[in-house]
Amino acid sequence: MTTKKTDIIFHIGYGKCASSTLQNAIFPLTKGYLGTGKNTSSKHQFSKKFQALAPCGPSIVGSIKQAKTWAKQVFDLKQKEFPDVDRLIVSSEFFLFNNIFKNRPIIPFLKQFDDTIWNHGEIKILIIIRNQAE
């Protein structure tokens, strides 16, 4: 028996690119959304948990050990509440932020997460940008 793959889509939301609309009106209607929206139950706030362990914003380094625990909790939730879903969505504007040492530190962290932890499917990154008025 083959196990159905489960991809994770990390939505990295730039300001003024409809991130809040996606998080509050669109993603919550989708099975497999892992939080950040105002109307998302606290038990599904895995986006906030991931941003707390990732190297973005004030965090200088990410914790792969904590990311491994996060991944297990996410997969357990998926098996229990979304067994028919083949992708999960993690969304946060916070993923966009630099730290004092590196621009976009979330990208190499997600690569390491993909290479060493998430073996259930693919890691995909969704970045929505727009040409800001000058």
C-alpha positions as a printed NumPy array, in Angstrom:
array([[  0.   ,   0.   ,   0.   ],
       [  1.406,   3.402,  -0.944],
       [  0.945,   6.362,   1.346],
       [ -0.646,   9.459,  -0.143],
       [  1.842,  12.333,  -0.335],
       [  1.14 ,  15.521,   1.575],
       [  2.758,  18.721,   0.343],
       [  3.147,  21.851,   2.458],
       [  2.638,  25.216,   0.785],
       [  4.358,  28.065,   2.641],
       [  2.659,  31.331,   1.707],
       [  5.037,  34.226,   2.298],
       [  2.892,  37.319,   2.165],
       [  4.205,  40.682,   1.122],
       [  2.327,  43.748,   2.358],
       [ -0.485,  45.044,   0.142],
       [ -0.643,  41.749,  -1.788],
       [ -3.915,  40.411,  -0.327],
       [ -2.227,  38.275,   2.351],
       [ -4.735,  39.266,   5.027],
       [ -7.617,  38.558,   2.659],
       [ -6.189,  35.144,   1.865],
       [ -5.615,  34.387,   5.557],
       [ -9.003,  35.599,   6.769],
       [-11.421,  34.881,   3.917],
       [ -9.989,  32.291,   1.53 ],
       [ -7.598,  29.904,   3.317],
       [ -9.936,  29.212,   6.285],
       [-12.449,  27.76 ,   3.816],
       [ -9.795,  25.281,   2.697],
       [ -9.194,  21.981,   4.501],
       [ -5.583,  21.789,   5.539],
       [ -5.055,  25.458,   6.377],
       [ -2.755,  25.687,   9.387],
       [ -3.628,  29.071,  10.767],
       [ -2.815,  32.744,  11.139],
       [ -6.253,  33.991,  10.099],
       [ -8.427,  35.846,  12.594],
       [-11.13 ,  33.191,  12.351],
       [ -8.821,  30.19 ,  12.626],
       [ -9.211,  28.047,  15.738],
       [ -6.292,  28.158,  18.151],
       [ -5.601,  24.449,  17.688],
       [ -4.784,  25.138,  14.034],
       [ -2.379,  28.032,  14.625],
       [  0.605,  26.086,  13.321],
       [  1.701,  29.016,  11.154],
       [  2.411,  31.069,  14.264],
       [  4.213,  28.124,  15.847],
       [  6.404,  27.763,  12.757],
       [  7.25 ,  31.468,  12.634],
       [  8.337,  31.224,  16.298],
       [ 10.925,  28.551,  15.458],
       [ 12.042,  29.917,  12.076],
       [ 14.907,  32.38 ,  11.469],
       [ 12.905,  35.436,  10.449],
       [ 12.369,  38.831,  11.99 ],
       [ 14.034,  39.086,  15.379],
       [ 15.029,  35.407,  15.391],
       [ 18.639,  35.008,  14.362],
       [ 18.654,  31.24 ,  13.943],
       [ 15.967,  28.687,  13.354],
       [ 15.598,  25.482,  15.28 ],
       [ 15.543,  22.385,  13.094],
       [ 14.99 ,  20.31 ,  16.245],
       [ 11.817,  22.288,  17.02 ],
       [ 10.84 ,  22.136,  13.339],
       [ 11.004,  18.342,  13.543],
       [  8.603,  18.368,  16.499],
       [  6.359,  20.839,  14.634],
       [  6.309,  18.583,  11.559],
       [  5.272,  15.567,  13.631],
       [  2.451,  17.54 ,  15.271],
       [  1.296,  18.854,  11.878],
       [  1.311,  15.397,  10.308],
       [ -0.568,  13.923,  13.291],
       [ -3.203,  16.68 ,  12.963],
       [ -3.418,  16.065,   9.227],
       [ -3.974,  12.324,   9.729],
       [ -6.647,  12.972,  12.346],
       [ -8.554,  15.922,  10.867],
       [ -7.64 ,  16.103,   7.173],
       [ -6.898,  12.511,   6.068],
       [ -8.118,  13.144,   2.521],
       [ -6.104,  16.351,   1.989],
       [ -2.941,  16.142,  -0.099],
       [ -1.594,  19.613,   0.764],
       [ -1.365,  21.815,   3.827],
       [ -1.105,  25.608,   3.813],
       [  1.087,  27.611,   6.191],
       [  0.791,  31.386,   5.795],
       [  2.474,  34.335,   7.462],
       [  3.692,  37.793,   6.51 ],
       [  6.311,  37.274,   9.207],
       [  8.16 ,  34.755,   6.997],
       [  9.104,  37.684,   4.755],
       [ 11.128,  39.519,   7.397],
       [ 14.912,  39.62 ,   7.401],
       [ 16.972,  39.217,  10.523],
       [ 20.055,  41.298,  11.276],
       [ 22.402,  38.843,   9.532],
       [ 20.605,  37.646,   6.444],
       [ 18.057,  38.644,   3.821],
       [ 15.161,  36.183,   3.517],
       [ 16.569,  33.622,   5.99 ],
       [ 13.338,  31.61 ,   5.771],
       [ 14.219,  30.306,   2.283],
       [ 17.38 ,  28.319,   3.239],
       [ 15.618,  27.201,   6.425],
       [ 12.721,  25.803,   4.378],
       [ 15.241,  24.073,   2.098],
       [ 16.84 ,  22.413,   5.128],
       [ 13.372,  21.538,   6.465],
       [ 12.576,  19.917,   3.124],
       [ 15.899,  18.049,   2.928],
       [ 15.983,  16.741,   6.503],
       [ 12.474,  16.657,   7.967],
       [  9.425,  16.69 ,   5.698],
       [  9.412,  13.336,   3.917],
       [  5.641,  13.183,   3.417],
       [  5.597,  15.21 ,   0.188],
       [  7.06 ,  18.377,  -1.286],
       [  7.661,  21.786,   0.224],
       [  6.296,  24.531,  -2.013],
       [  6.688,  28.271,  -1.541],
       [  4.052,  30.738,  -2.699],
       [  5.203,  34.345,  -2.831],
       [  2.811,  36.97 ,  -4.144],
       [  4.436,  40.278,  -5.053],
       [  3.29 ,  43.374,  -6.881],
       [  4.868,  46.387,  -8.428],
       [  4.494,  49.019,  -5.705],
       [  3.718,  52.536,  -6.883],
       [  6.783,  54.733,  -6.609]])
